[in-house]
Structures are given as structure tokens and as C-alpha cells.
């Protein structure tokens, strides 16, 4: 039983490492309505990644924008 728990913990850690390394975007919409009349709409976009990953993507995006301006 302990071997199963240990392997699941490693899997969770590997998953967390991969998510933080690559990044993930979660998007969703919530609408609350009564009698087919929308009362509340909530749009959610969540970006989850490490600071290092975000900085790498910012540098890549800045490089791409700089190349487009030069052309």
C-alpha cells in the first residue's frame, strides 16, 4: 500500500513540475440566470506557470515583435 501512495505522490509532483514548467491556461464562463434572464455573467481566464517560464515567454514575444517591426 505504501508503494502505491509513493508512486501517486511522485506523479503529482511530476505533474506540478510539468505544469509550472510549460504553463497552462484555464478559461471558463459562468452565467447565472433566473426564468431564462441572465443576471450575472463571469468570464474567467487563469494562467498558471512559474516566474521563470513567464520571463522566457516575455523575452520570446519581445523578440518576435522586434523582428516584425524591423521587417
Beta strands, then each sheet from edge to edge (+ up, - down):
strand 1: 24-34
strand 2: 37-48
sheet 1: 1+ 2-
end
